[in-house]
Amino acid sequence: MKHYKTQILKADEESIRLAGELIRNGELVGIPTETVYGLGGNALASDSSKKIFEAKGRPSDNPLIVHITEIDDVLPLVTEFPYLAKKCAEKFWPGPLTMVLPKSDLIPFETSGGLDTVGIRMPSDSTARAIIKAAGVPIAAPSANLSGSPSPTEAIHVFSDMNGRIPLIIDGDNSAVGVESTVISFENNGIRILRPGFVSPEDLTEITPNVTIDDGVISKLGKDVVVKSPGMKYRHYSPKAEVIIIDGELDNYVEFIKTNTNKDDCCMIFDNDIIDVENPVIRYGKDSEEQAVKLFSTLRKLDHMNIKKAYARCPSKEGVGLAVYNRLLRAAGFKVIKV
């Protein structure tokens, strides 16, 4: 793999122009979006998508999401744009929603992970949209981290993982949402949630009451299962520290910590939790939306603190909380203790 002297440039007219030029010419750029930072490359060029998989160390059957700036940009990329998809686009785009649709021949198999479908979304982040326009091509952009590690919500997180692997990172400040987009597909005249995100199941029922949640959202899938969305199959979002979810009320959580942990084990709790323990404590938000923003930076902080094991209070499994739980569940390798 080629070695680069990676630059971080603040988002401005010149850096956006440079980012677009690099992507158009087959290079990769770390770009800000409202969800997390993405590793952007030309979605229509198989070589660019190969570079994304190589830079991340990502399994090649883990599909990439294609980013656009206008609803009409979907049409050349797909063979079908069903009514429910149009309704979702009208309501949730631009924003953190990805729709899986039958792909056209313009999308290389490298971009779609060998599938005959492709995930497409229109980001709301103004810098991301400007970079896509500057590139003049749809941009494939998975999270800009090494595969398996916590997703980046700040430019410095991208630099930590991608220094030497890409030429440029555009610093657009911290990601506003903090977790990757909701991914949906359309089946049996309804919507199936493949990966939860800021657009919640409750939000989607405004489009149709026929909304289902894929088993892979909260269950571990087998190695041979073919998936249509990133974030469903492989180990994701994991710090070096071992993370274990404790599912129960605060009093039961505290009792578990006092009787089952070493004093160096970390308590990963909510902002408004009051606990009296000897263990180090780290807080990751007072509610689901704040936890979504803080989760990945908190997981990275565990490693900066040299924490070996962290016991995380289980977040809500409703609304945006489902997205937080989904990410934390994968960070923990599905290790959950009910108390």
N, C-alpha and C positions, 0 to 999 in steps of 0.2 A: 504494500500500500504506500502511495506517495506521501511524503512528509511535508507539511506546510508550516510556515510561520504564521500562526493564527492571530488575526487582528480582531479586537472588539471596537466597533465604532458606534457612537450614538446615532440614533435614527435622525437623519436629516435628508434633504433633497439629494445631496451628492452621494451619501452612503447608500441610499435606496437605489439610486441609478447604478452604482457599482454592484450592488447585490443582484439586481436584475440582469446585468450584463454577465456576471459570473454564472448565474443559473442558466441563462440562455446558451452559454458556451460550454455547458456540461459539468460545471463545478457545483459544489454543495455550499449552502449558507445556513447558518443558524439564524432563524427568524422568530420574532415575537408574535404570538397570537393571544387572544383573550383566554384561551384554555391553558396551554403550556407552550414553551418554546418548541418550534419545529425544526427538523433538519430538512431543509428545502432543496429539491432538485427538479429538473424538467420531467414532469409526469409522462410526457410523450416519448421520452428517449430511454430505451432499455438500459443503455450504459449508465445513465444517471441513476436509475433505480438500483442497478447493481452496486454502484458506489455507496448508496445509502445503506444497503444491507451490509456492505463490507465495513463502512465506518462505524456502524453501530454494533457489529457482531450479531446481527439479527437473523434468525432463521428465515430462509427464503420463501417459506410457505406462509409467512405472517404478512398479510396484505397491507399495502400502504393506502393512505387516504389522500385523495386528490382535492386541491383547494382552488376555488374559482372566485370571480368577483361579481358576476351577473347571473341571474337565473337562466338566461338564454345560453350561457356558456355550457350548461349541462347537455344540451341537445346533441352536439357532435360526439359527445363522449359515451352516449348510451344508445341502446336500441329500443328502449321503452322508458317512458316517463309517465307512470300511472297517475290517475286522478288524485289518490291519497298523497302521493309524493308532491304533486303540485300544491296541494292544500298545505302540506307541511312547510314547503319552501316559502309560500306566501306568508305564513304565520311566524316561522322561526328563523328564516334567513334574512339578513346575515346574522349568524349566531352559532352557538356550540351544538349543532345538530348535523350528523353525518347520515346520509341515506345510501343504502346499498342497492344498486340497480344493475341490470344487465349491461355489460360493457360493449362498446363498439370496437372496431378493429384499430381505432386510434390509440387505445390503451394497451401497452405491451403487457405480456403475461408476467414480466418481472415486476411491474408496478402492481398488478392485481394479485400477486402471490400465486400465480398459476390458475386462478379461478376465472370463470366466465362472467363474474360480477366485479363491480368496482364501487368503493365507498367515496362519496363526493360531499364536500361541504363548502359553504361560503362564510369565511371568518368575518367577524365584525370589527376586529382590530384594524385601525386605520393604517398602521405601518405595514401589517401583513398584506392588506389589500393593495397598497401602493407598490409593494415589492412584486406582487403577482402581475400588476399592470406593467411595471417596468421590465419584467422578464418577457412579457408577451406570450407566455405559455402557461397552461395550468401547472401548478406546483404540487408535487408529491411531498408530503411533509409529516413523517412520524415524529414522535417526541425526540428531541435532540440530546439524547443521553445514550450511554452504553446500554446495550440490551440487558434488561433485568434489573437495572438500578432505578432509583426514584426519578421520576420525570422532572425536568428542569422548569422552574417558574421564574428564574432570574438569569440574566446573561452570564453571570459568573458560574452558575451551575453548568451551563453549556460549555464554558471554557474548561471547567474542571474535567469534564468527560471527553471533550472533542479537541482539546489543544493538540495541534500537530496533525489532526485528521482532516480538518477543513480549513479553507483560507480565511473565512470571514464570519463573524457573529455580529448581528445588528442588535444593539441594546435598545429595547423599547420599554424599559422599566419592568416592574413585576407583572406577572400575568394576573388579570382581574378575576378570572373564574377559578383557576388553580387545578382543575382536573380535566382530563381529556373529554372530547365531545361525546354526547350520547350518540350511539350508533343504532340505527334501526333498519329493518328490512320489511318488505310488504308481502304478506302471505295470507291466503284465504280471506281476501277483502278486509284485512286488518293489519295492524302494526305489531311487529315483534321487536322487542328491545334486546339487542345483542350485547351492548355495553351501556350501562347507565352513566348519566352525566348530569349537567346542570339542567337540561331539559328533562323534566321528571316524567314518570308514568302518568301522574295526575295531569300534567300539562298536555300530554299526548291524547288523553281521553277527550280533550276539547275538539280534536279532529275526528275521532271515532271512538265509540265505547269499546271496540274490539281491539284492546291492547293486551298483549301477553309478554311475559318476561322469560327469556331463554333460560334453560336450566344452567347454562354455563356462567350465568351472572353470579350465582352464589355456590356453585358446585364445581368440583375439580373434574375437568374433562380428560379423557384418555389420550395417550400420545398419538393414536392413529385417527383421531377425530378430525375431519376437515371443517374449518371454521371460516365464516365470512367476514369476521371483524377482528382487528387487532385487539389485544387485551383479554382474549378469551382462553387461550390454550397454554401459553408458556408462563414460567415464573416471571413476575413483573414487579416493578416498583420497590424492590427490596434493598434495604441498606445491608452493610456487612453485619450489623447487629442482628441477633435473633429477636424476632418480634412475635409475641403471643397475645392474642385477643382474650380479654376477660369479659364475658357477657353476663352482666348482672347489675343489681343496684349498687350504689356507691358504698353502703355499709358492708355489703358482702365482698366487694372488691378490696376494701381496706383490710378486712379480716383475712382474705386470701394472701394479700401482700405480706402481712405481719407473720403469717404462719408457714408460708411456702416459698419465700424468696430470700436471696442473699442481699446484704445491705448495699452491694454495688449494683444490683439490678435496678433499672430505671422504671419509674411510674410515668406512663404517658396518659395524661388525664385531661379533662375539660377545664376551660378557664375558670369557671365558677365552682369547681369542686374544692371543698375544704377537707384536707386530710392531714393526719398526724402520723407520719412514718419517718423512719431514718433514711430511707432510700432517696436517691436523687430524683427530682421531679421535673418533667417537661410538659408544657401545656400546648394543646393544638387547636384551640378555638372554643368559643362558648356555644355555638350552634352549628347546624349542618353547613350553612353557606360559608361561615368563617373557617370551619374545619376543612372544607374543600380547598380554600385558598392556602391554608397553612400546612396541610398534611405532608406534601412532598418535601418542603423545606425542613419540617420537623424530622422526618425520616433521615434526611441528610445530616441534620444536626446531631443525631444519635452517634453517627460515626465520628463527627468532629469532636464529640465529647468522649470518644473511645469507650462508649457503652457496649457491653457484650450481649446483654439481654434486656429487652424492654417489654413490660406488660402494659398493653394498651386497653383503656376502657373502650368498650364496644360502642360505636356511634349509633345513632338512629338508623333504621332500615327503611325509612319513609322519605319521599321527596328526594331532595338532593342528598340526603343522608345515605340513600341506597348507593350512590356513586362513591361516597367516602368509604362505606363499608366494603364495597366491591374492591376498591384499591387496597385498603388495609388488609382484607382477607388474603389477597395475593402476596402482599408484602410479608405476611405472616406464614406463607406457605400453607394456608388453610388450617393453621393451628388455633383452635378456639376452645376455651375452657368455660363452661357454664357454671356460675356460682349463685 
